[in-house]
Amino acid sequence: MKRSYHTDLAIQFQLGLLDSEIYKKIPKSTLHVWKKKDFSKFIGSDILFSDEKIEIIRTFLSNQTLLKAAKGLFYIYSTWISITANIRGMKTLLRKNREAITKTIDLALQIIFQG
């Protein structure tokens, strides 16, 4: 049975960002096709895959401290979005809770860089 792969995997392969465990499971013939494929024809690829963004991604993936920091910041961000999604009077709420917010961010950063 022929397997189908998400386009993201092929793009990750071309950029050298594909996880090694996934890489091992993909047939060499498929990898060869992906190597030759021109993803620049996809609409929006010029915006999504700029050289600067790719370099930032590679730097984060190769540095464990930066990767931990990115995961921690993503956790804070996603929690923040879910909490504040339907709140009215956001500026007032932020002002009233400034100290708690600052302490939480400081604690998260301490965990990231010392953990």
N, C-alpha and C positions, 0 to 999 in steps of 0.2 A: 504494500500500500504506500502510495506517494504521500510524503509529509508536506505540510504547508507551514511556513514560518512567517512570523510577523515582520513587517518591513523594518521595524526598529532593530531587530537582531542583525539584519543585513547591514544597516547603517552603522551599528556599533562595531561590527566586524571590520568594515572599511576604515573606521576611525581608530581601530586598535583598542577599543574599549570593551570588547565582548568578554564576558567572564569565562575563565579557562574551563570550568566544569561544563558550561553550555557548549563551548567551542569543541570539546572532545566528542560530543554527542552528534555533531552535524557532519554529514558525509562530505568527503573531500570534493566531490563533484559540485555540491551545493556551494561550498566555499569558493570554488573556482568561478562559478556564475556570479556570486556576490562581488568577487574581486573585480570583475569586468563591468559590472552594472554601473550606469551613470545616474547617480541620485540627484545630480544638479538639475535634472529635468522636472523634478517634483516641484510643484508650486509651493513657494515659501521656504525652500531649502536654503536659499541664500541668507535668509534672516535667522533661521534656526541653527545653522551650522557655520557660523563665522569662525575664522581662525582663532580669534580671541576667546570665544566661548569654548571651543574645543580644547584650547590650551588650559583654560581654567578648570575644566572638567578633568583633564589628565592630571593636573597638579593635585587636585583634591583626592583623586583616586589613588595616587601614588604616595600620599602623605597621610599616615594614620591619624595624626593630631588634627589636621585640617578636615579629614573625613568625619571624625568624631564631632568637631565643631559644627560642621554643616548639618549633621544629623540632629544635634542638639538644637540648633537654631531652627531647623525645620519643625521639630517637635514643638518648640515654643510658638512658632508662627501658626501651625495648624491648630493648636489648642486655642490660641488667641482668636483665630477666625471663627471657630465653632462657638466660643463663648460670646463673642460680640456680634454675631450674625443678625440678631433681631433686637438690639438694644437701642433705645432712644436716649438722647442726652449723653452721647459718648464722651464729649469733651469734659463735661462735669464729672462723669464717672472716672475718667483718667486723672483729673486733678485731685479728686478725693482719695484715690488709691495709688498715687505716685510712688510713695515710699514702699508699699508692698510689691509693686511692679518692679521697681529698681532692685530690691532685695532678691526677688525671684530670678531675674536675669543674672545678677551677680553670682548667685548660687549655682545656676545652670552652667555658667562659664567656668566657675571653679571646678565643678565636676568634670567638665569636658577636658580642661587642660591639666588637671591633676589626677583624674581617674584613669 
